[in-house]
């Protein structure tokens, strides 16, 4: 259960102001179809984070615990710094076409998440925790916690939302997690 809670918390915080959250806002503002957008986010996240989790487990089986602890702690500190940099997304080329909003969202989210900080957090969390199912469930829920409200806020609130304050808070939380891991002061 710890893997689930930590994964949910880490990814929901890491997703604030992220390019995939901005993509959710953009899709919602453009198409105003929340159900297929949310379902697309769910499917894309499950696929992407399953692959990331499998990579994390492979890493855990091939790297010593001390190296893994340092890698996890430093990756959290790196994600803290990365969180301070605002993401931008280009809305050109997001046409519904014949595949519909669901498939557009699924494909867009899957590829936007590759190499993203929440995907890297999933790799690190899967390397730390043995139960891959709980990690993937937690990271997926974390994505939904951050992105579903963005879908419903859509165009109305997105220009006025104080992402810069939330990014600073998220960076501070990741920095604290990194320090906790490096100094072995918690569940990590």
N, C-alpha and C positions, 0 to 999 in steps of 0.2 A: 504494500500500500504506500510505503514511503516513496518508492520509485514513481508511482502515479502522481502523488501530491507534488513532489519536487519538480517533476517533468511538466505538470500543468502550470505551476507557478512560474518556472523559468521561461517557458515559451510564451505564456500570455503576457509577461512583462517584456520579453524580447521582441515581440511582434508589434508593440506600440510604435507607431510612426514608421514601420517597416514598409518596404515597397509592395509587399503583398497586401498589407492593410490598405495602402493607397490604391492598389489595384481593385480591391473590394469596393472602395468608395467610388472609384471611376466607373466600374461596371454597373453599380447600383444607380449612379447618377445618369448613365447613358441609357440603360435598358429598363430600369424600374421593374424588375422581375426578381424579387428576393428569393423565392423558393429555388429556382434552378441555379442561382448564383451560390447560395449556401450549400446546396447539394454538390455543386462543382468544387467548392472549397473543401468540403469533407472528403470527397473521393480523391482529389489531387493530393491532399495532405496525407491521407492514409497510404497512398502509393509511395509518395516521396519519403515520408518518414519511416516507412517499413524498410525501404532500401537504405536509408541513413542508419537505421537501427541495426540492420544486418552488418553494415560496415563497422559500426561501433563495437558490436560483439566480436567481430573478427579482430579488430584492434586490441580488444581486451584479452583475447586468447593468445596474442603474440607479443604483448608488451608487459613488462614487469609492473607491479602495483605502484612502486615509487615513481617510475617514469609516467605511468598513467595518472597518478595524483598530480604531479607537476604539470602535465599536459592539460588536465582538466582545469586546474587552478589558473594557469596562464591563459587558457582559452576563454574562461569566464572574464578575466581581466581584459583580454583582447576584445571580447564582445561588448564589454562596458565602454571601451573607447569607440568601437564601431557604432554603438547605439547613439553616440553624440552627433554623428554625421547624418544629417537628414537625407533620406532616400527620395529620389524623384522617379517618376515613371512617365514614359512617353505614351500618350493615348492614341497615337497614330497606329493604324493597322488593327485595331480592335473592332473588327466588323463581325456582326452576328453570322452573316452568310447563311448557307444552307444547313449548317450543323446546329444552330441554335445557341442560346445563351449558356445552357448547361455545358455543352462540349467546349465552347469558347472559354468559359471559366475554368473548367478542368484542365485543359491544355495550358492555358495562360498561367494558372497558379502552379502547376507542376513544374514548368520551366522557370518561372520567376523564383521558385523556392530553391532551385539548384545552386549550391554554394552560398546560400543565404545564411545569416547568423542563426536563425531558428533551426535550419537544417544541421548546421554545425553543432548547435547545442544538442540536438537529437543524437548525433553521432557520439558526442561526449557523454551524454546521459546513458546511452545504451552500453557504452564501454564501462561505465561505473556500476550500473545495476544489472543483475543477472536476468531479471524477468523482463524480456523484450516486450511482451504483450502489454504490461503495465506502463512501460516507457512510451510506447507508441500511442496507447490510449490517452496518456497524460499529455503528450505533446500535441496530439490531435485536438483534444479538448482545449488546450491552451490557445491553439490557433483559432478555434471557434469562439472562445471567450473574447478574443481581441477583434476578430474579423466580422462576426455576425452583427454586433452593434454598428460597425462601420457600414455594413450593407443597409441597415435600416436608417442610419443617419443620412447616407447618400449625399446628394448635392447640397442639401439645406445647411448642415452643420459643418461640413468638411472645411470650408475656408476659415471658419471662426474657431476651430478646435485648437487649444493651446498645446500642440504637439511638442514644442520646444521644452516646456516644463515637464511634460511626461517623459521625454527622452532623457532629461537630466536625472529624474527619479529612477528610471529603468537602468541607466548607466550606474548609478549609485548602488542599486540592488545587485547588479552583476559584479561590481567591484567587491562588494561585501561577500558575495558567494565565492569569488576567487580567493579572497583572503582566508575565508573559513576553510576552503579546501586546502590551500597551501600550508596552513598552520594546523590542520587536522582538528578543527574546533567544532565539529558538528556531524550531521548524518552522512557527510561525504567521506 
